[in-house]
Amino acid sequence: MAMEIIFNNLDRIRTNRGLSISELSKVSGYSRKSITKLLSRNTNFGTRLAITVRMAEVLDVDFKKLFKRGEADYGSFDTEYTAERYLECFVNNVNSKLSDKYRYSIRTESGLSQSTISDLLNGKTRNPKIHTLLNIANSIEIPIEKLFEEVE
């Protein structure tokens, strides 16, 4: 469900701004095929963090607000953030919420393999799938947009 929210929001914002997929492709540096796949309701489970952050940047919206349904104001993109920095925040937040003994519960709750979780939380994964991040957020019962915030 959350996957659908993100990509519905991106498509709605793109449409409201009067951008075609071809125009979005030119501005973003991603192919039309990649963007069409990103916005497809059926094939976006493989969508990665980098393209999603890039679309937020090109559309000048707050990346974290893409995960919320029915936002009237999507804010603006924070140019100090990159996909790498959002991932760093995510990993730091997840790691700060868990001790090693609870990583098993993430695997059980999320349905992800231990190696996928371990590679992500140990910094080996550079461009994870959005679906993977959502599964982890759901398994620890923290809204994903909160996990993309700086650790305080």
GIVENNOR-V944905 format. One record per backbone hydrogen bond with DSSP energy under -1.0 kcal/mol. NH is the residue of the N-H (numbers start at 1). CO is the residue of the C=O. Records with the same first field share a line. If there is no record, write none. Layout:
# GIVENNOR-V944905
NH: CO  CO
This chain:
# GIVENNOR-V944905
5: 1
6: 2
7: 3
8: 4
9: 5
10: 6
11: 7
12: 8
13: 9
14: 10
15: 11
16: 12
17: 13
18: 15
19: 14
24: 20
25: 21
26: 22
27: 23
28: 24
29: 25
35: 31
36: 32
37: 33
38: 34
39: 35
47: 44
49: 128
52: 48
53: 49
54: 50
55: 51
56: 52
57: 53
58: 54
59: 55
61: 56
62: 74
65: 62
66: 63
67: 64
68: 65
81: 78
86: 82
87: 83
88: 84
89: 85
90: 86
91: 87
92: 88
93: 89
94: 90
95: 91
96: 92
97: 93
98: 94
102: 99
103: 100
106: 102
107: 103
108: 104
109: 105
110: 106
111: 107
117: 113
118: 114
119: 115
120: 116
121: 117
122: 118
123: 120
124: 119
125: 119
130: 47
133: 129
134: 130
135: 131
136: 132
137: 133
138: 134
139: 135
140: 136
142: 137
146: 143
147: 143
149: 146
